[in-house]
Amino acid sequence: ARTGANAAALPVLASAPTGIGTVEVHGQDGFLRLCLRRAGDEAPRCTTGFGGRSSADGSAITTGAWTIDGAWYVAVAAHGEVVRIVGGHDSSRSPDAGDLPAETATAGGWTIRLARPAPDIQMVCTTSEDGSTDCAQHRSG
């Protein structure tokens, strides 16, 4: 929880309303985290673990996941780059479920997307324009 609190203290680079609350991109000096601010919450819920990446050309990407009312949600925020969100049925294999549907919002040059993977999807990956794939989000439990 402390890491999440530290992330919440970082400047907000972008935020966008979604169906489960406002997704915020927090960051400084190339360190990025996603946070979810829900109505009635005292503080945003910030992700821990993989913090994302930024490049010298100004592009950046970060991901986060939350379980809300028993449903798993994965958010991806990208700046300056088009990113696909793909799913996989087996965490030990390459993603095989294709593109996942997602809510999309834009704010301050960022594209923020929120997916609610189907119950049979065990991992969510991002695929960048250069073809690199990162499978940072895995369903827990």
C-alpha positions as CSV (number, residue, x, y, z in Angstrom):
1,A,0.0,0.0,0.0
2,R,2.9,2.3,0.7
3,T,4.1,2.1,-2.9
4,G,0.6,3.0,-4.1
5,A,0.5,5.9,-1.7
6,N,3.9,7.1,-3.0
7,A,2.7,6.9,-6.6
8,A,-0.5,8.8,-5.7
9,A,1.8,11.7,-4.5
10,L,3.4,12.0,-7.9
11,P,2.1,14.6,-10.3
12,V,-0.9,13.7,-12.4
13,L,0.1,13.8,-16.1
14,A,-3.4,12.9,-17.5
15,S,-6.7,11.7,-16.3
16,A,-9.9,10.4,-17.9
17,P,-13.3,9.3,-16.7
18,T,-14.2,5.6,-17.2
19,G,-17.1,3.3,-16.3
20,I,-15.4,2.4,-13.0
21,G,-13.9,5.8,-12.0
22,T,-11.2,8.2,-13.2
23,V,-8.0,6.6,-14.4
24,E,-5.0,8.8,-13.7
25,V,-1.5,8.7,-15.0
26,H,0.9,9.7,-12.3
27,G,4.6,10.2,-13.0
28,Q,7.9,12.0,-12.8
29,D,11.3,11.6,-14.4
30,G,10.3,8.6,-16.5
31,F,8.6,6.8,-13.5
32,L,5.0,6.1,-14.4
33,R,2.0,4.5,-12.5
34,L,-1.7,4.3,-13.1
35,C,-4.2,5.1,-10.4
36,L,-7.9,4.7,-10.1
37,R,-9.9,7.3,-8.3
38,R,-13.5,6.1,-7.5
39,A,-16.3,8.2,-6.1
40,G,-16.2,8.1,-2.3
41,D,-12.6,6.9,-2.1
42,E,-10.3,8.9,0.2
43,A,-7.3,8.4,-2.1
44,P,-6.7,6.9,-5.5
45,R,-5.8,3.2,-5.8
46,C,-2.4,3.1,-7.5
47,T,-0.9,0.0,-9.1
48,T,2.4,-1.5,-8.0
49,G,4.8,-3.7,-9.9
50,F,5.5,-2.9,-13.6
51,G,5.7,0.9,-13.8
52,G,5.8,1.4,-17.5
53,R,8.4,3.0,-19.7
54,S,9.1,6.2,-21.4
55,S,11.5,6.9,-24.3
56,A,13.7,9.8,-25.3
57,D,11.3,10.6,-28.2
58,G,8.5,11.3,-25.7
59,S,6.5,8.1,-26.1
60,A,5.5,6.3,-22.9
61,I,3.3,3.5,-21.8
62,T,2.1,2.2,-18.5
63,T,-0.5,-0.4,-17.4
64,G,-2.5,-1.2,-14.3
65,A,-5.1,-3.6,-13.1
66,W,-7.9,-3.5,-10.4
67,T,-10.6,-5.9,-9.2
68,I,-13.9,-4.0,-8.8
69,D,-16.9,-5.8,-7.5
70,G,-15.4,-9.1,-8.5
71,A,-14.6,-8.1,-12.1
72,W,-11.0,-7.7,-13.4
73,Y,-10.1,-4.5,-15.2
74,V,-6.9,-3.6,-17.0
75,A,-6.0,-0.1,-18.0
76,V,-3.3,0.9,-20.5
77,A,-2.1,4.5,-20.9
78,A,0.1,5.4,-23.9
79,H,1.6,8.7,-25.0
80,G,2.8,9.2,-28.6
81,E,2.3,5.6,-29.6
82,V,-0.6,3.3,-30.8
83,V,-0.8,0.3,-28.5
84,R,-3.0,-2.8,-29.0
85,I,-4.4,-4.6,-26.0
86,V,-4.4,-8.4,-26.5
87,G,-5.4,-11.2,-24.2
88,G,-4.4,-14.8,-23.6
89,H,-6.1,-17.9,-22.2
90,D,-2.9,-19.4,-20.7
91,S,-0.3,-17.3,-18.9
92,S,2.5,-19.7,-20.0
93,R,1.9,-19.1,-23.7
94,S,1.8,-16.3,-26.2
95,P,-1.4,-14.2,-26.2
96,D,-4.0,-16.1,-28.3
97,A,-7.3,-14.2,-27.7
98,G,-6.7,-11.3,-30.1
99,D,-7.6,-7.7,-29.4
100,L,-9.7,-7.0,-26.3
101,P,-12.5,-4.4,-26.5
102,A,-11.8,-1.4,-24.4
103,E,-13.2,2.0,-23.4
104,T,-11.0,4.7,-24.9
105,A,-10.4,8.3,-23.7
106,T,-7.8,10.9,-24.6
107,A,-6.3,13.5,-22.3
108,G,-3.2,15.7,-22.7
109,G,-1.7,13.7,-25.5
110,W,-2.3,10.4,-23.6
111,T,-4.7,7.6,-24.8
112,I,-6.2,5.8,-21.8
113,R,-7.9,2.5,-22.5
114,L,-9.8,0.3,-20.0
115,A,-10.6,-3.4,-20.8
116,R,-12.7,-5.8,-18.8
117,P,-11.3,-9.2,-19.9
118,A,-13.7,-12.1,-20.1
119,P,-13.4,-14.6,-17.2
120,D,-11.4,-17.1,-19.4
121,I,-8.7,-14.5,-20.2
122,Q,-5.8,-15.1,-17.8
123,M,-3.3,-12.4,-19.0
124,V,-3.4,-9.0,-20.8
125,C,-0.6,-7.9,-23.0
126,T,0.3,-4.7,-24.9
127,T,1.7,-4.8,-28.4
128,S,3.5,-1.6,-29.5
129,E,3.8,-0.3,-33.1
130,D,7.3,-1.9,-33.3
131,G,5.8,-5.3,-32.6
132,S,7.2,-5.6,-29.1
133,T,4.8,-7.4,-26.7
134,D,4.7,-7.0,-22.9
135,C,2.4,-9.3,-20.8
136,A,2.6,-7.5,-17.5
137,Q,-0.9,-8.1,-16.3
138,H,-2.0,-11.5,-15.1
139,R,-5.3,-12.4,-13.4
140,S,-4.7,-13.2,-9.7
141,G,-6.4,-16.0,-7.8
